[in-house]
Amino acid sequence: MKSCGVSLTAAASAAARSLGVAGNDEEKMASVTATEIEEDFPKLTAQEKESLVGTDRLGNMCVKRLGRFLSAVRCYDAVILKAEGKVDPDIYCQLGHFSLLLEDYPKGKNLYLLLSCLFFFPTNLRINWSIKAFQEVLYIDPSFSRAKEIHLRLGLMFKVNTDYESSLKVNLNDVYLAQKKLVQFHIAHLYEIQKKYRAAKEAYESLLQTENLPAKVKATTLQQLGWMHHTVEQLGDKSTKDSYAIQCLQRSLEADPNSGQSWYFLGRNLGKNGLSTSSILLDKCPPPRPPRPPSPPLPKDKLNPPTPSIYLENKRDAFFPPLHQFCTSPANPVTVIRGLAGALKLDLGLFSTKTLVEANPDHLVEVRTQLAQPADENWDLSGIKKMWRCESSRSHTTIIKYAQYQASSFQESLREENEKKKEMEAEISILPKGPFKHIKFGTNIDLSDEKKWKQQLQELSKLPAFARVVSAGNLLSHVGHTILGMNTVQLYMKVPGSRTPGHQENNNFCSVNINIGPGDCEWFAVPESYWGIINNFCEKNNINFLMGSWWPNLEDLYESNVPIYRFIQRPGDLVWLNTGTIHWVQAIGWCNNIAWNVGPLTALQYKLAVERYEWNKLQSVKSIVPMIHLSWNMARNIKVSDHKLFELIKYCLLRTLKQCQMQRDLLLAAGKELVWHGRSQNEPAHYCSICEVEVFDLLFVTSESNSRKTYVVHCQDCARRGSTNLDNFVVLEQYKIQDLMQVYDQFILSLAGSSIFNCF
C-alpha cells in the first residue's frame, strides 16, 4: 500500500504520544528526540524485514528471532515519531499486527484505527458515506434512542457538504435541548452562507435574546453578526453598520477573550475605519439503495443507440393500440412520436407566445438564469473547466415580460448573425471557451386553471387516452387532488440554450412533452437502470441527485458504459419518457413546450414509484405523489387484472393497514383520545410539516393549530420528538378502521378481460 498523501500531522502526533514501546510508556517516549531515536534504535535490513513477513504467532519462536521481532517494533515506533505524520500506511499496518501478536491490544487497536483514516478517499465521499449510514438508521427506526443526535450530525454534515437546503431541514425538535442553541446558530450561519443576510441577521439577533446562552455560542454568534455587518453593504449605511459591527465584536470578546478570530475581525474593522491597526417508518425493511449497473456492461459501440421513433400519418395511427404498448414497453426508455400535431390537427398556435400574451399577460413565470453553451458540454463561468454542476438561479416575471425578452433575444440574434459568420474561421475551434452569455429560461408556467386556459386544455383532449392529462388509465387521475405540473399542464418558454437540467420525473412517473415550436429542442436520455451510476457521479461532484442542478459530462458516462439516447424534437413532436428515464434537454431555437406526467396502469410503473417514494424518505426529500393515499384510492376505484400489479398494491394496503391499527392500539393504551375529523372531497393528502413524509389516516396536530383550525400536521415520530407523551398534540382520525378493512377485503384480483374501471 502506498502513502495516499492525506495530511494527518496532528493525528500522527497524537498517535506518537499514545503508541510508545508499551502502552504505559507515553511520557518516556514523548521526551525522546528524533536524534536520540536514530542513535538508540537499530535499523532493520531488507533481509530482516523479509524474515518477519507472514509471522502470525509467537509460539516457540527462538530467542534470536524474538529479539529481532521486538527490535522491529522499536524501529517502527521510532519511524512514527520521527515522521511527524508523513508515515507510510504499511508501517501502521505492520506495527498494529506486531502489537496484536505481543498482546498489546490497546496499541494494536489504535494503530488499526489510524490506518483506516489513511485510506485514499476524498473527504466529501467519507461524509457521504456517513450521511447514508445515518439516513438508513432513521429510515429503519425513526424512534431510535439517539435519533436527535443523528439529526444534528446530519445537519452539520450537509452544511459541510454545501447542501444547505437539506441542512436547513433540521428542526429544533429533532435535537436535544442542550443542542438547540447550537443548531439555531448553524441555521443563522446557513442563511449567511446563502447570502440571505437579513434572515441571518434576524436569526443571530433572535438567538442572542435567548436565556442562558452558552458563552462559546454567544461569542461566536456576536462574532459572525459583527463581521457580517462589516462586510455586507445591504445591512445599512456605512457608519451605522460599522459601529454595530465593532460593538458586536467587542461583546464577543467579553464572552470569550481567547477568541483569536474575534480579535482578528475587530482589528480588521478598526483598521478599516482608521481607529487602530494593532487589534487583531412503515414495516422495518432494509433501506433502499441505488441499483447496481446492468451486467454485463454494454460494448462501446452500443452506447449511442438509435432513439425509438414512430411517424404518424393520420388520426387512426394515433389511436392504434400498439402505439400505447410500444411507448410503455420497458425496452423503450424514450419514444419520439413524430407528426402527432399534424395527424390529430392539434392547434399548436393556442400555446404560442402571442396567444399566451393575449390570454393572460400577467400570469406568473418562474425564470431560470443560465449560461448559453453547447448542448453536449457544461463549463464553468470562465469556460476553463468542464463540470457537472449546472448554474441555474431562480427569479420570477410575467408572461408578457418574458415574451418581450424572448422577442428581443430573437432580434438581437438576427443582428449578430452576420458578425458571427465572419468569426467562423478555421482557427475558431482552438479559441478558449467562454465567457458565456447569460440567458433566461421561462419554466414551470402553471396552466391548471380551467377558466383561464379553457381553449388550451380542451385542445389536448384530442390526444389518445394513454397520453392525456386526465384518463381512467392514468394513476395520477386517481390521486383525487391537483399536483401542479404532474396531473396538470405546465408550459415552458425558451430561447436558444435554455436548459432543463438532468433529472428523473417525480416518483419515476412517465412524462409527455410536446414541442410547440417554432424552434427545436435537443434531448439526452438514459435508461432508468443506470440512475445509480449517475447518482454516484453527482455525489463525487458534491451535487444532490434529487434536488440539485446537474448536466452530465458525456465523456464520464461513456467511460462508465452508460448508453445515451440523443435526438432532436421538432415542432409538433411528442416525446414520451418511460418510467424512471433520466433526461436533460436544451433548446436549439426559440420555442415553447408543454408537459405533464402520466402513470400507466402497469406493475413496473407502480413498483418504481414506490421505490422512489422510499428512496425519497431515506434522503429526507418530499414525495410529490402521496403513494399511500394513491394506493387506497386505486383500491377503491380500479379493478386490476394484472396479477403482479395487484400483489404490489395489496401488499402496500396490508402494510399501511397494519400500521394504522398498531398506532391506534398504542395511542388508546396510553389513554390518548382520537378525535374524529374525516376527509372532505378533493382534500389533498397530508405531509408532516417537519420531515415532509406522507401522513395517512392519523394526523398529529398541535393543540394550538387544532383550536385555530389551521391544522399543522406532524407524523407520529416528529410529534413525539416535540412532546414525548403527546401532551401538546391532538390526534385527528380521518378514516374508520372498519372502512379501511372493508376496502382491503373488497380489493380482489379481477378476471382478465373484465372492465378495469369503477369510476370513469
C-alpha positions in Angstrom: 0.0 0.0 0.0 1.4 3.4 -1.0 1.1 6.6 1.0 -2.0 8.4 0.0 -0.8 11.9 0.8 -3.5 12.6 3.3 -2.3 15.2 5.8 -2.8 13.9 9.3 0.1 15.5 11.1 -2.0 16.3 14.2 -3.4 12.7 14.3 0.1 11.2 13.8 1.5 13.4 16.6 -1.3 12.3 18.9 -0.7 8.7 17.9 3.0 9.0 18.5 2.3 10.1 22.1 0.0 7.1 22.6 1.9 4.4 20.8 5.0 4.0 22.8 7.1 0.9 23.3 4.5 -0.3 25.7 1.1 1.2 26.5 2.3 2.8 29.7 5.5 4.4 28.3 3.9 7.5 26.8 5.7 10.1 28.9 9.1 8.4 28.3 8.6 8.2 24.6 7.3 11.8 24.3 10.6 13.0 25.8 12.8 11.2 23.3 14.1 13.3 20.4 14.4 12.2 16.9 18.2 12.2 17.1 18.2 10.0 20.2 15.8 7.6 18.5 18.1 7.2 15.5 21.0 6.5 17.8 19.2 4.2 20.3 17.1 2.0 17.9 18.7 -0.2 15.3 17.5 -0.1 11.7 16.1 -3.2 10.0 17.8 -4.6 7.0 15.8 -5.7 4.0 16.6 -9.3 4.9 15.4 -8.8 8.5 12.1 -7.2 7.2 11.6 -10.2 4.9 12.1 -12.7 7.7 9.3 -11.1 9.7 6.8 -11.1 6.9 4.0 -13.6 7.4 4.6 -14.1 11.1 1.2 -15.0 12.6 2.2 -16.4 16.0 5.0 -16.0 18.6 4.7 -19.6 19.8 8.1 -21.4 20.0 10.0 -18.5 18.3 13.7 -18.7 19.1 15.2 -16.0 21.3 17.2 -14.5 18.4 14.1 -14.1 16.2 12.0 -12.8 19.1 14.7 -10.2 19.7 14.6 -9.2 16.1 10.8 -9.0 16.4 11.0 -6.7 19.4 13.7 -4.6 17.6 11.3 -4.2 14.7 8.6 -2.9 16.9 11.0 -0.3 18.4 12.2 0.7 14.9 8.7 1.3 13.7 7.8 3.3 16.8 10.9 5.4 16.0 9.8 5.9 12.4 6.4 7.1 13.5 7.8 9.6 16.0 10.3 11.0 13.5 8.0 11.2 10.5 5.6 13.7 12.2 2.6 12.4 10.4 4.1 11.5 7.0 4.1 7.8 7.6 3.7 5.0 5.0 0.4 3.3 5.9 2.3 -0.1 5.7 4.2 1.0 8.9 0.9 1.4 10.8 -0.4 -1.9 9.4 2.7 -3.9 10.3 3.2 -2.3 13.7 -0.5 -2.9 14.5 0.0 -6.6 13.5 3.1 -6.9 15.7 1.3 -5.2 18.7 -1.5 -7.7 18.3 0.9 -10.7 18.5 2.6 -9.1 21.5 -0.9 -8.9 23.1 -0.6 -5.1 23.4 -4.3 -4.9 22.3 -5.0 -1.2 23.0 -2.0 -0.1 21.0 -2.9 -2.5 18.1 -6.4 -1.2 18.0 -5.2 2.5 17.9 -2.9 1.7 15.1 -5.5 -0.1 13.0 -7.9 2.8 13.6 -5.3 5.3 12.5 -4.6 3.1 9.4 -8.3 3.2 8.4 -8.1 7.0 8.4 -5.4 6.9 5.8 -7.3 5.2 3.0 -7.4 7.4 0.0 -11.0 8.6 -0.1 -11.9 12.3 -0.7 -13.4 14.0 2.4 -16.8 14.5 0.7 -17.1 10.8 0.0 -16.4 9.9 3.6 -19.1 12.4 4.6 -21.5 11.0 2.0 -21.0 7.5 3.5 -21.7 8.8 7.0 -24.8 10.6 5.7 -26.0 7.4 4.1 -25.4 5.4 7.3 -27.3 7.9 9.4 -30.2 8.2 6.9 -30.5 4.4 6.9 -30.7 4.3 10.7 -33.5 6.9 10.7 -35.2 5.0 7.9 -35.1 1.7 9.7 -36.1 3.2 13.1 -37.2 6.8 13.2 -37.7 6.5 17.0 -34.1 5.3 17.6 -32.9 6.5 21.0 -30.0 8.6 19.6 -32.1 9.9 16.7 -31.8 13.5 17.9 -28.1 13.3 17.8 -28.2 11.8 14.3 -30.4 14.7 13.1 -27.9 17.2 14.5 -24.9 15.5 12.9 -26.8 15.2 9.6 -27.4 18.9 9.6 -23.8 19.6 10.2 -22.6 17.2 7.5 -25.0 18.6 5.0 -23.6 22.1 5.8 -20.0 20.9 5.3 -21.1 19.3 2.0 -22.7 22.7 0.9 -26.1 21.1 0.7 -27.7 24.0 2.5 -31.3 23.2 1.7 -31.0 19.7 3.3 -29.1 21.2 6.3 -31.9 23.7 7.0 -34.4 20.9 7.3 -33.0 20.0 10.7 -35.8 21.1 13.1 -35.2 22.2 16.7 -37.5 19.5 17.9 -35.1 17.0 16.4 -32.2 17.7 18.7 -31.6 17.6 22.4 -32.4 20.7 24.5 -28.8 21.3 25.2 -28.0 21.4 21.4 -30.9 23.6 20.3 -29.0 26.8 20.7 -26.1 25.4 18.7 -28.5 24.4 15.9 -30.0 27.9 16.0 -26.6 29.3 15.4 -25.9 26.9 12.5 -29.3 27.8 10.9 -28.4 31.5 11.1 -25.0 30.8 9.6 -26.6 28.8 6.8 -28.6 31.9 5.9 -25.4 33.9 5.9 -23.6 31.4 3.6 -26.5 31.6 1.2 -26.3 35.4 1.2 -29.8 35.7 2.8 -28.3 38.4 5.1 -31.4 39.8 6.5 -32.7 36.4 7.5 -29.3 35.7 9.0 -29.3 38.9 11.0 -32.7 38.2 12.4 -31.7 34.6 13.3 -28.5 35.8 15.0 -30.2 38.5 17.0 -33.1 36.2 18.0 -30.5 33.7 19.3 -28.8 36.4 21.4 -32.2 37.1 23.1 -32.4 33.6 24.5 -31.7 33.0 28.2 -28.7 31.0 29.5 -26.9 31.2 26.1 -23.5 29.3 26.5 -20.6 31.7 26.4 -19.0 30.0 23.4 -22.2 30.1 21.3 -22.8 33.7 22.3 -19.2 34.7 21.4 -19.4 33.0 18.0 -22.8 34.5 17.3 -21.7 38.0 18.0 -18.5 37.4 16.0 -20.5 36.4 12.9 -23.0 39.1 13.3 -20.3 41.7 13.7 -18.3 40.5 10.7 -21.4 40.3 8.6 -22.2 44.0 9.3 -18.6 44.9 8.5 -18.6 43.2 5.1 -22.2 43.3 3.8 -23.4 46.6 2.3 -27.2 45.7 2.3 -27.4 45.9 6.1 -27.5 49.7 6.4 -25.4 52.8 5.9 -21.7 52.5 6.5 -21.4 54.5 9.7 -24.3 52.7 11.4 -23.3 49.2 10.4 -19.6 49.7 11.2 -20.4 51.0 14.7 -22.7 48.0 15.2 -20.0 45.6 14.0 -17.4 47.0 16.4 -20.0 46.7 19.3 -20.8 43.1 18.4 -17.1 42.1 18.1 -16.3 43.7 21.5 -19.2 41.9 23.1 -17.9 38.7 21.5 -14.5 39.2 23.2 -16.2 39.9 26.5 -17.9 36.4 26.2 -14.7 34.7 25.0 -11.5 36.8 25.5 -9.4 34.0 24.0 -11.1 34.0 20.5 -8.3 34.8 18.1 -10.9 35.1 15.3 -12.8 37.8 17.1 -9.6 39.7 17.8 -8.7 39.5 14.1 -12.1 40.6 12.9 -12.1 43.5 15.4 -8.6 44.6 14.2 -9.7 44.5 10.6 -12.8 46.6 11.4 -10.9 49.1 13.4 -8.1 49.3 10.9 -10.5 49.9 8.0 -12.1 52.8 10.0 -8.7 54.3 10.9 -9.1 53.6 14.6 -6.4 51.1 15.2 -4.4 48.5 13.4 -3.0 46.8 16.4 -6.0 44.8 17.5 -6.3 41.6 15.8 -41.3 4.1 9.3 -43.7 1.6 7.7 -42.6 -2.1 8.4 -38.9 -2.4 9.2 -37.4 -3.3 5.8 -33.9 -2.8 4.5 -33.1 0.8 3.4 -33.3 1.3 -0.3 -30.1 1.5 -2.3 -29.3 2.7 -5.9 -29.3 -0.1 -8.4 -26.0 -1.7 -9.5 -25.2 -1.0 -13.2 -26.6 -3.6 -15.6 -24.3 -6.6 -16.1 -22.5 -7.4 -18.3 -21.7 -3.8 -19.4 -22.6 -2.8 -22.9 -19.8 -2.7 -25.5 -18.7 0.8 -26.5 -20.4 0.5 -29.9 -23.8 0.1 -28.2 -23.6 3.3 -26.1 -25.3 5.6 -28.7 -28.4 3.6 -29.5 -31.0 4.9 -32.0 -34.0 6.6 -30.4 -37.2 4.7 -30.9 -39.4 6.8 -33.2 -42.8 6.5 -34.8 -44.2 8.7 -37.5 -48.0 9.2 -37.5 -49.6 9.8 -40.9 -53.2 10.1 -39.7 -55.6 10.1 -36.7 -56.1 6.4 -36.9 -52.4 5.8 -36.3 -52.5 7.8 -33.1 -55.3 5.7 -31.7 -53.8 2.4 -32.8 -53.4 0.2 -29.6 -49.9 -1.0 -30.3 -48.7 2.6 -30.1 -49.5 2.6 -26.4 -47.9 -0.7 -25.9 -44.7 0.4 -27.8 -44.4 3.6 -25.6 -44.8 1.8 -22.3 -42.6 -1.2 -23.2 -39.6 -1.4 -20.7 -37.4 -1.9 -23.8 -38.0 1.7 -24.9 -36.8 4.2 -22.3 -37.9 7.1 -24.6 -40.1 7.3 -27.7 -40.5 10.2 -30.2 -43.9 10.3 -31.8 -43.3 12.5 -34.9 -46.0 14.2 -36.8 -48.5 14.0 -34.0 -49.8 17.6 -34.2 -50.5 17.2 -38.0 -52.1 13.8 -37.6 -54.5 15.0 -34.9 -54.9 18.5 -36.3 -53.8 20.0 -33.0 -53.8 23.8 -32.9 -50.4 24.4 -31.5 -51.0 28.2 -32.0 -53.0 28.1 -28.8 -49.8 27.7 -26.9 -47.8 30.2 -28.9 -46.3 33.2 -27.1 -48.6 35.6 -29.0 -51.7 33.7 -27.8 -50.4 33.4 -24.3 -49.9 37.1 -24.0 -53.4 37.8 -25.4 -54.9 35.3 -22.9 -53.2 36.1 -19.6 -50.3 38.6 -19.9 -49.8 38.9 -16.2 -49.6 35.2 -15.4 -46.6 34.2 -13.2 -43.5 32.8 -14.8 -40.6 31.2 -13.0 -37.3 32.3 -14.6 -34.0 30.4 -14.5 -30.9 32.4 -15.4 -28.4 30.2 -17.1 -25.2 30.2 -19.3 -25.7 29.7 -23.0 -23.3 26.9 -24.1 -23.1 23.9 -26.4 -25.7 21.2 -25.6 -23.1 18.4 -25.1 -20.8 20.4 -22.8 -21.1 22.1 -19.5 -18.4 24.6 -18.5 -17.8 26.8 -15.5 -18.3 30.6 -15.8 -14.8 31.2 -17.1 -15.0 28.5 -19.7 -11.9 26.7 -18.4 -13.2 23.7 -16.7 -15.9 21.1 -17.5 -18.2 20.3 -14.6 -21.4 18.5 -13.6 -23.0 21.4 -11.7 -25.4 23.4 -13.9 -25.7 27.0 -12.9 -29.4 28.0 -12.8 -30.5 30.8 -10.4 -34.3 31.4 -9.9 -36.4 34.5 -10.1 -39.9 35.4 -11.3 -41.6 37.5 -14.0 -44.8 37.6 -16.0 -45.7 36.1 -19.4 -45.8 39.5 -21.2 -42.3 40.4 -19.8 -40.8 37.1 -20.8 -42.4 37.4 -24.2 -40.7 40.8 -24.6 -37.4 39.2 -23.6 -38.0 36.2 -26.0 -38.7 38.6 -28.9 -35.7 40.9 -28.2 -33.5 37.9 -27.9 -34.6 36.8 -31.4 -34.0 40.3 -32.9 -30.6 40.5 -31.2 -29.7 37.2 -32.7 -30.6 38.4 -36.2 -28.4 41.5 -35.7 -25.4 39.4 -34.6 -25.8 36.7 -37.2 -23.6 38.5 -39.8 -20.9 39.2 -37.3 -20.8 35.6 -36.2 -20.4 34.4 -39.7 -17.3 36.5 -40.1 -15.8 34.9 -37.0 -16.4 31.4 -38.1 -12.9 30.8 -39.3 -10.8 27.7 -39.0 -8.9 28.9 -36.0 -12.1 29.4 -34.0 -12.0 25.8 -32.8 -8.9 26.4 -30.8 -10.1 29.6 -29.2 -10.7 29.2 -25.4 -14.3 28.7 -24.2 -16.3 31.5 -22.6 -17.0 33.8 -21.2 -20.6 32.6 -21.8 -23.6 34.8 -22.2 -26.4 34.7 -19.6 -29.8 33.7 -20.9 -33.3 33.4 -19.2 -35.5 30.3 -19.3 -39.2 30.7 -18.5 -40.2 27.5 -16.8 -43.0 25.8 -14.7 -45.8 28.1 -16.0 -49.0 26.7 -14.5 -51.9 26.0 -16.9 -54.1 24.3 -14.4 -56.8 26.9 -14.2 -59.6 25.6 -16.5 -61.2 29.1 -16.7 -58.1 30.9 -17.7 -56.9 28.2 -20.1 -60.1 26.6 -21.3 -59.3 26.6 -25.0 -55.8 25.2 -24.5 -56.9 22.4 -22.2 -59.8 21.4 -24.5 -57.4 21.1 -27.4 -55.4 18.5 -25.5 -58.4 16.2 -25.3 -57.7 15.3 -28.9 -54.8 13.2 -27.7 -55.0 9.4 -27.5 -56.2 8.3 -24.0 -52.8 7.0 -22.8 -51.2 10.4 -23.3 -54.0 12.6 -21.9 -53.7 14.7 -18.8 -56.7 13.0 -17.3 -57.9 9.5 -18.1 -59.1 6.4 -16.3 -55.9 4.5 -17.1 -53.7 7.3 -15.6 -52.7 6.6 -12.0 -52.4 10.3 -11.4 -56.1 10.8 -12.2 -56.8 8.7 -9.0 -54.9 10.9 -6.6 -58.0 12.9 -6.0 -56.4 16.4 -5.9 -54.2 18.6 -8.0 -50.4 18.0 -8.2 -49.2 21.0 -10.2 -47.1 20.0 -13.2 -48.0 16.3 -12.8 -51.7 15.9 -13.3 -51.9 19.4 -14.7 -50.2 21.0 -17.7 -47.1 23.2 -17.4 -45.7 25.4 -20.1 -42.0 26.3 -20.9 -40.9 29.4 -22.8 -37.4 29.1 -24.2 -34.6 30.9 -26.0 -31.6 29.0 -27.5 -29.5 27.5 -24.8 -32.4 27.1 -22.2 -31.7 24.0 -20.2 -33.8 21.6 -18.3 -31.1 20.0 -16.1 -30.8 16.3 -15.6 -33.5 14.6 -13.5 -36.0 11.8 -13.2 -39.6 12.7 -13.1 -41.3 12.9 -9.6 -41.7 9.4 -8.2 -40.5 7.9 -11.5 -43.7 8.6 -13.4 -43.9 8.8 -17.2 -43.9 12.1 -18.9 -45.4 13.7 -22.1 -43.7 16.6 -23.7 -44.9 18.4 -26.9 -42.8 21.0 -28.7 -44.9 23.9 -29.8 -42.2 25.4 -31.8 -41.1 27.3 -33.9 -37.6 26.1 -32.9 -36.2 22.6 -32.0 -35.0 21.0 -28.7 -32.2 18.6 -28.2 -32.8 15.7 -25.8 -30.5 13.3 -23.9 -32.0 10.3 -22.2 -30.6 7.4 -20.1 -32.5 4.2 -19.1 -33.7 4.0 -15.5 -31.5 1.1 -14.6 -28.4 3.4 -14.8 -29.6 6.0 -12.3 -27.3 4.6 -9.6 -24.2 5.4 -11.7 -25.4 9.0 -12.3 -26.2 9.3 -8.6 -22.6 8.3 -7.9 -21.3 10.9 -10.2 -23.4 13.6 -8.5 -22.1 12.5 -5.1 -18.5 12.7 -6.4 -19.2 16.2 -7.7 -20.9 17.2 -4.4 -24.3 17.6 -6.0 -27.7 16.3 -4.7 -29.0 13.9 -7.3 -32.7 14.5 -6.4 -32.7 18.3 -5.6 -29.5 19.6 -7.3 -29.0 21.1 -10.7 -26.7 19.0 -12.9 -25.7 18.5 -16.5 -23.8 15.2 -17.1 -20.4 15.0 -18.7 -20.9 12.8 -21.7 -17.3 11.6 -21.5 -17.8 10.4 -17.9 -20.9 8.4 -19.0 -19.1 6.9 -21.9 -16.3 5.7 -19.8 -18.8 4.2 -17.4 -20.6 2.3 -20.2 -23.8 4.3 -19.9 -26.0 4.3 -23.0 -27.3 7.7 -24.1 -30.3 8.3 -26.4 -29.8 11.6 -28.2 -32.3 13.2 -30.6 -33.9 16.3 -31.9 -37.6 17.2 -31.0 -39.2 19.3 -33.7 -42.4 21.3 -33.6 -45.4 19.0 -33.3 -43.3 16.1 -32.0 -44.4 14.3 -28.8 -41.7 12.9 -26.5 -42.9 10.0 -24.3 -40.5 9.4 -21.4 -40.9 6.0 -19.9 -40.9 5.1 -16.2 -37.9 6.5 -14.4 -35.9 7.6 -17.5 -33.1 10.1 -16.7 -33.1 13.0 -19.1 -31.9 16.5 -19.8 -33.0 18.9 -22.5 -31.6 22.0 -24.3 -33.5 24.4 -26.6 -31.8 24.8 -30.0 -34.1 27.6 -31.1 -36.8 29.9 -29.8 -39.7 27.6 -28.8 -42.4 26.8 -26.2 -43.1 23.3 -24.8 -46.0 21.9 -22.8 -45.6 18.9 -20.5 -47.3 16.8 -17.8 -46.9 13.4 -16.2 -48.8 10.1 -16.8 -48.9 6.9 -14.7 -49.7 3.9 -16.8 -51.5 1.1 -15.0 -48.6 -1.3 -15.0 -46.7 -3.2 -12.3 -43.4 -1.6 -13.4 -44.8 2.0 -13.0 -46.2 1.2 -9.6 -43.1 -0.6 -8.4 -40.7 2.2 -9.4 -43.0 4.8 -8.0 -42.9 3.1 -4.6 -39.2 2.5 -4.8 -38.6 6.2 -5.4 -41.1 7.0 -2.6 -38.9 5.0 -0.1 -35.6 6.5 -1.5 -37.1 10.0 -1.1 -37.9 9.1 2.5 -34.3 8.0 3.1 -33.0 11.2 1.5 -35.4 13.4 3.5 -37.0 14.6 0.3 -40.7 15.1 -0.1 -42.5 12.7 -2.4 -44.8 14.8 -4.6 -47.0 11.8 -5.2 -48.6 10.5 -2.0 -48.3 6.8 -2.8 -50.2 5.5 0.3 -53.1 7.8 -0.3 -53.0 6.9 -4.1 -52.9 3.2 -3.4 -56.0 3.3 -1.3 -57.8 5.3 -3.9 -56.7 2.8 -6.5 -58.2 0.0 -4.4 -61.5 1.9 -4.3 -61.6 3.0 -7.9 -59.9 0.4 -10.1 -60.3 -3.3 -10.8 -56.9 -4.8 -11.6 -56.4 -7.9 -13.7 -52.6 -7.8 -13.8 -51.6 -10.3 -11.1 -48.2 -8.6 -10.3 -49.7 -5.1 -10.0 -52.5 -6.5 -7.8 -49.9 -8.1 -5.4 -47.9 -4.9 -5.2 -51.0 -2.7 -4.3 -52.4 -5.3 -1.9 -49.1 -5.5 -0.1 -49.0 -1.7 0.3 -52.5 -1.8 1.7 -51.6 -4.5 4.1 -48.6 -2.7 5.5 -50.4 0.6 5.9 -53.5 -1.0 7.4 -51.3 -2.8 9.9 -49.5 0.4 10.8 -52.8 2.3 11.3 -54.1 -0.5 13.6 -50.9 -0.5 15.6 -50.9 3.3 16.0 -54.5 3.2 17.3 -53.8 0.4 19.8 -50.7 2.2 21.2 -52.5 5.6 21.5 -55.6 4.1 23.1 -53.5 2.1 25.5 -51.7 5.3 26.5 -55.0 7.0 27.1 -54.8 9.3 24.1 -58.2 10.2 22.6 -58.7 10.0 18.9 -60.8 12.9 17.6 -62.9 12.2 14.5 -62.0 14.6 11.7 -63.0 12.8 8.5 -62.0 13.9 5.0 -63.6 16.5 2.7 -64.0 15.9 -1.0 -60.8 16.6 -3.0 -58.9 17.2 0.2 -55.1 16.9 -0.5 -53.0 14.2 1.1 -51.2 15.4 4.2 -47.5 15.6 4.9 -45.5 16.2 8.1 -44.7 19.9 8.4 -41.2 19.0 9.8 -39.8 15.9 7.9 -42.3 16.0 5.0 -43.2 12.3 5.0 -46.7 11.4 4.0 -49.1 11.2 6.9 -52.0 8.8 6.4 -55.2 8.4 8.5 -54.0 9.7 11.9 -52.9 13.3 11.9 -50.9 14.7 14.8 -51.7 18.4 15.1 -50.6 20.8 17.7 -53.4 21.8 20.2 -53.0 25.4 19.2 -53.4 24.8 15.5 -56.4 22.5 16.2 -58.2 25.2 18.1 -57.5 27.7 15.3 -58.4 25.0 12.7 -55.2 25.7 10.9 -54.1 22.0 11.4 -50.3 22.0 11.3 -49.8 18.3 10.7 -47.0 16.1 12.2 -46.1 12.5 11.8 -46.0 10.5 15.0 -42.2 10.4 15.2 -41.8 14.2 14.9 -44.7 14.8 17.3 -43.1 12.6 19.9 -39.8 14.3 19.5 -41.6 17.6 20.3 -43.6 16.1 23.1 -42.8 12.5 24.3 -46.3 11.9 25.7 -48.1 13.9 23.0 -49.4 16.3 25.7 -49.4 19.2 23.2 -51.0 17.3 20.4 -54.4 16.3 19.3 -54.7 13.2 17.1 -57.3 13.6 14.3 -58.8 10.4 12.8 -59.6 10.6 9.0 -60.8 7.1 8.4 -62.6 4.5 10.5 -60.5 1.3 10.7 -63.6 -0.8 9.7 -63.9 1.2 6.5 -60.2 0.6 5.6 -60.6 -3.1 6.3 -63.6 -3.2 4.1 -61.7 -1.5 1.2 -58.9 -4.0 1.7 -61.2 -7.0 1.7 -63.1 -5.8 -1.4 -59.9 -5.2 -3.4 -59.6 -8.5 -5.3 -57.9 -9.7 -8.5 -60.3 -9.0 -11.4 -60.8 -11.6 -14.1 -58.9 -10.8 -17.3 -60.9 -9.1 -19.9 -63.4 -7.6 -17.5 -63.8 -3.8 -17.1 -61.0 -2.4 -15.0 -62.5 0.9 -14.0 -65.2 1.6 -11.5 -65.4 5.3 -11.5 -64.8 6.6 -15.0 
